[in-house]
Amino acid sequence: MKLLVLLTAFLLSHYLPGISRLRSFGWYRWWAQKVIQWVPVRSGELLVLLIVGLPTLLISVLLNVLVGDNHLLQLLVSTLVVAWCLGPDSVRAEVTALQDKARAARQDDSQDDVPSQLLQGREPVTQRFSIAEFNEVDRITQATLERWFAVFFWFLVLGIPGALLYRLTERLSRFDVPESVRQAAATLKLVLEYPVSWLMVIALAVVSDFEKIWEIKKRYLNWDNIRHLQQKFLYQSMEFAVANCLGSDDPECRVSLLERTTRLTWRMLVVWFVVLSLLVIAGF
């Protein structure tokens, strides 16, 4: 049933843009502020536990009691919760905003191209791109991680509590809260995202060039990077793939890096759904 929930929630989120107006986190911002105000402790970790954990637990228990053993209601409620968690904004909105920004930058002609080999910490590529273009690739990659893949992964692992846990943690890390709370929320967010990042890179390798992406990825297979939850491998792999047109149906690379990134993330999502479908068929 989880596969059907994810597909339905994704289609609702993608093809009904008006649904974003229903993704209000005002109540959650109010709750976070009140907990910080009422609870005398200053421990960021404890405050995050209360701010994120209590709503996740209460909402999950309440929904479980309401739907009971009714499978149709379980499907409906799970779909609505996941669709709500695929926010607050859609990836499409992020892409549109970046496209508008890129058009304005081209009109101003304010960005100078630099050899990609000179960009510190980035993989060498076959073409020349501006730092701003690589930053756009990273933003789309991060948006798909936060909007799609992390929510899908934790829903599959923990159900409704998992989807709520990730989204509420991600939102808290962006609120105007004390630094100790923000840092604790950001750390929890990294912990939740780290396994998802590896699965995204595997999907990227499948839809592009497995050997080349693996060469980038295996450099981060060490304890130091794992201990610090480094996600550079995800962003560097995506930059390398789109800059070199890996897995592209446009061999002459005539489309922009932004368009290539969008196409690759869609193909990565398809890989996830195909794998899930095979697991369902296999009886898992």
C-alpha positions in Angstrom: 0.0 0.0 0.0 2.9 2.4 0.7 3.9 2.4 -3.0 0.4 3.4 -4.0 0.4 6.1 -1.3 3.7 7.6 -2.6 2.6 7.6 -6.2 -0.8 9.2 -5.4 0.7 11.8 -3.1 3.4 12.7 -5.6 0.9 13.0 -8.5 -1.4 15.2 -6.3 1.6 17.4 -5.3 2.9 17.7 -8.8 -0.3 18.2 -10.8 -2.3 20.1 -8.3 -0.1 23.2 -7.6 -2.8 24.7 -5.5 -2.2 22.1 -2.9 0.8 24.1 -1.7 -1.6 26.6 -0.1 -2.8 23.9 2.2 0.7 23.2 3.5 0.6 25.7 6.4 3.3 25.5 9.0 2.1 28.5 11.0 0.8 26.3 13.8 4.2 24.5 14.0 6.1 27.8 14.2 3.8 28.9 17.0 4.3 25.6 18.8 8.1 25.8 18.5 8.1 29.4 19.9 5.9 28.4 22.8 8.0 25.3 23.7 11.1 27.5 23.7 9.3 30.1 25.8 7.7 27.6 28.3 10.4 25.0 28.8 13.1 26.3 31.2 15.9 24.1 29.8 18.4 25.5 27.3 19.5 22.2 25.8 19.0 22.4 22.1 18.7 18.6 21.8 15.9 18.4 24.4 14.0 21.2 22.9 14.2 19.6 19.5 12.9 16.4 21.0 9.9 18.2 22.4 9.2 20.5 19.4 9.5 17.7 16.8 8.8 14.6 18.8 5.5 15.5 20.5 3.6 16.6 17.4 4.9 13.6 15.5 3.8 11.3 18.2 0.4 12.9 18.8 -0.6 13.3 15.2 0.5 9.7 14.4 -1.4 8.2 17.4 -4.5 10.4 16.6 -4.6 9.3 13.0 -4.1 5.7 13.9 -7.0 5.8 16.3 -9.2 7.6 13.7 -8.6 5.2 10.8 -8.5 2.0 12.8 -8.4 -1.1 10.6 -10.1 0.5 7.7 -7.7 0.0 4.8 -9.4 2.6 2.6 -9.1 5.3 5.3 -5.5 4.3 6.0 -4.8 4.8 2.3 -6.6 8.1 2.1 -5.0 9.5 5.3 -1.5 8.3 4.5 -1.8 9.9 1.1 -2.9 13.3 2.5 -0.1 13.3 5.1 2.6 12.5 2.6 1.3 15.0 0.1 1.3 17.6 2.9 4.9 16.6 3.8 6.1 17.2 0.2 6.3 20.9 0.9 6.0 23.6 1.7 7.0 24.5 -1.9 7.3 22.1 -4.8 10.5 21.3 -6.8 8.8 22.8 -9.8 8.5 26.1 -8.0 12.2 25.9 -7.1 13.1 25.2 -10.8 10.9 28.1 -12.0 12.5 30.5 -9.6 16.0 29.5 -10.7 15.0 29.8 -14.4 13.7 33.3 -13.8 16.9 34.2 -11.9 19.1 32.7 -14.7 17.2 34.7 -17.4 17.7 37.9 -15.4 21.4 37.1 -15.0 21.8 36.6 -18.7 20.2 39.9 -19.4 22.5 41.6 -16.9 25.4 39.6 -18.3 27.0 39.8 -14.8 28.3 36.3 -14.5 31.7 35.4 -15.9 32.4 31.8 -16.9 35.4 30.2 -15.2 37.1 26.9 -16.0 35.3 24.3 -13.9 38.7 22.8 -13.0 39.4 25.9 -10.9 36.3 25.5 -8.8 37.6 24.3 -5.5 36.5 20.8 -4.5 34.6 20.2 -7.7 35.2 17.5 -10.2 36.8 18.4 -13.6 34.2 18.6 -16.4 34.3 18.8 -20.1 32.8 22.3 -20.5 33.0 25.7 -18.9 30.4 26.8 -16.5 29.9 29.6 -14.0 29.9 29.1 -10.3 26.3 30.3 -10.3 25.3 27.5 -12.6 26.9 24.9 -10.4 25.1 26.5 -7.4 21.8 26.1 -9.3 22.6 22.4 -9.8 23.2 22.0 -6.0 20.0 23.8 -5.2 17.9 21.6 -7.4 19.7 18.5 -5.9 19.0 19.7 -2.4 15.4 20.6 -3.2 14.7 17.1 -4.6 16.4 15.6 -1.5 14.3 17.6 0.9 11.0 17.6 -1.0 10.9 14.1 -2.5 13.5 11.5 -1.6 13.9 12.1 2.2 10.1 12.1 2.8 9.6 9.0 0.6 12.4 7.1 2.4 11.3 7.8 5.9 7.7 7.1 5.0 8.7 3.7 3.7 10.8 3.0 6.8 8.5 4.4 9.6 5.2 5.2 7.9 3.4 8.4 8.7 5.6 9.1 11.8 8.7 9.0 9.5 7.4 11.5 7.0 6.3 13.8 9.8 9.6 13.5 11.6 11.6 14.5 8.6 9.4 17.4 7.5 9.0 18.9 11.0 12.8 18.6 11.5 13.5 20.3 8.2 11.1 23.1 8.9 12.5 23.7 12.4 16.1 23.9 11.1 14.9 26.9 9.0 12.9 28.7 11.6 14.1 31.8 13.5 14.9 30.0 16.7 17.8 30.1 19.2 21.1 28.9 17.7 21.3 25.8 19.9 17.9 24.7 18.7 18.7 25.4 15.1 22.0 23.5 15.3 20.4 20.5 17.0 17.6 20.4 14.3 20.2 20.8 11.5 22.2 17.8 13.0 19.0 15.7 13.2 18.2 16.7 9.6 21.7 15.6 8.5 21.3 12.2 10.3 17.9 11.7 8.5 19.2 12.7 5.1 22.5 10.8 5.1 21.2 7.3 4.1 18.9 9.0 1.6 21.9 10.8 0.0 23.6 7.4 -0.6 20.5 5.9 -2.2 20.2 9.0 -4.4 23.8 8.6 -5.7 23.1 4.9 -6.4 20.1 5.9 -8.4 22.1 8.6 -10.2 24.8 6.0 -11.0 22.1 3.7 -12.5 20.7 6.4 -14.8 24.1 7.9 -15.9 27.5 6.2 -15.7 27.9 3.8 -12.8 31.7 3.5 -13.1 32.4 7.2 -13.1 29.9 8.1 -10.4 31.3 5.2 -8.3 34.8 6.7 -8.6 33.5 9.9 -7.0 31.5 8.2 -4.4 34.1 5.7 -3.1 36.4 8.6 -2.1 33.9 9.3 0.7 33.7 5.7 2.0 35.8 6.4 5.1 35.0 6.8 8.7 35.8 10.5 8.9 33.3 11.5 6.2 30.7 9.1 7.7 31.2 10.5 11.2 30.7 14.0 10.0 27.8 13.1 7.8 29.4 14.7 4.7 27.1 14.9 1.8 29.6 16.4 -0.7 29.5 13.1 -2.6 25.9 13.7 -3.7 26.4 17.2 -4.9 29.8 16.5 -6.6 28.3 13.4 -8.3 25.4 15.4 -9.7 27.6 18.3 -10.8 29.9 15.9 -12.7 27.0 14.0 -14.2 25.1 17.0 -15.6 28.3 18.8 -16.7 29.4 15.8 -18.7 25.9 15.0 -20.0 26.0 11.5 -18.4 22.8 9.7 -19.0 21.5 12.4 -21.2 19.3 11.9 -24.3 20.9 15.1 -25.7 24.4 13.9 -26.7 25.4 17.4 -27.9 24.5 18.9 -24.5 22.5 21.7 -25.9 20.3 22.2 -22.9 21.2 24.1 -19.7 22.7 22.5 -16.6 19.4 23.3 -14.8 17.4 21.4 -17.4 19.8 18.5 -17.3 19.7 18.4 -13.5 15.9 18.3 -13.6 15.8 15.5 -16.1 18.3 13.4 -14.1 16.4 13.9 -10.8 13.2 12.7 -12.5 15.0 9.6 -13.8 16.4 9.0 -10.3 12.9 9.1 -9.0 11.7 6.6 -11.6 14.5 4.3 -10.5 13.2 4.5 -6.9 9.6 3.7 -8.0 10.8 0.8 -10.2 12.8 -0.7 -7.3 9.8 -0.3 -5.0 7.5 -2.0 -7.5 9.9 -4.9 -7.8 10.0 -5.3 -4.0 6.2 -5.3 -3.9 6.0 -7.9 -6.6 8.6 -10.0 -4.7 6.3 -9.8 -1.7 8.4 -7.6 0.6 
